[in-house]
Amino acid sequence: MNKKELEAFAKEAAKGIKTPEDLNEFSQMLKKITVEAALNAEMDEHLGYERNQKSRSSNSRNGKSSKRVKTEEKMA
């Protein structure tokens, strides 16, 4: 998306913003979309292939590798 397209998008989106709550919701949505896009791009770069492409290595997105989750113990 180039600068003109972004400006057009922002102007169109701003039409629906009427309250501070609307602005906050819109801001949170943009942050979420931006972070998810960055994380997906980072994963593509790390794995060396884009989502839904066939993996050329054993390092893949299928979630079948073993994982260990660290959590904090709750104090009673």
N, C-alpha and C positions, 0 to 999 in steps of 0.2 A: 504494500500500500504506500503510495507516495504522499507527500505533504498535502497536496490539494484534496486527495481522497480522504485523508484523515480530518482535515478541516471541515469538509462536507459532512462527514460522519458526526463530528462533534457538534456542528450546528443542528443537525437533525435530532441528535440525542438530547440536546439542550432544550428542545421544544417541550419535552415531556417532564422536565424538572421544574417543579412548582414550589417545593418546600425544602427546608434543610434536610429533612429525612429522605426525600427523593434524591438529593445530591449525595448524601451519605451512602444510600443503597447503590447508586450508580457508580460511585467511587469504589466501593467494595467489590462490585461485580467486575470492574475494569482491572483491579488489582488481582483478583482471582484468575481471570482469563490470562493476564500477562504472566503471572507466576507459573501457571500450568503450561503455557506455551514455552516458557524458558526451560522448565523442567523436561518437557518432551524433547526439545531441541538438544538439551544436555544429554539425555538418554540416547538419542540418535547418534550423537557424536561419540559417546562412550562405547556404544555397541558396534558402531561402524556401519549401521544400516538403518533405514527408516522403518517406521511402524508398518506392519502388514507385509513387509518384504521378507523373503526367505533368508534365514540366518545362514551365514557361511561358517559359523563357529558354534561351540557348545555354549557360549555365553548368549543367552536369549531372553526374550520377554515372557516366556511361557509360565514363569512362576514355579517351576518344578524343582528348582535347586533348594538345598536345605538352608534353613534360616534360623537364627537364634534372636529372639526378641528380649531385650533387656528392659526391665521395669523396676520401679522403685517399690520397696515393700511398704505397705501401709502400716502406720503405727496405730495401735488401738487406743 
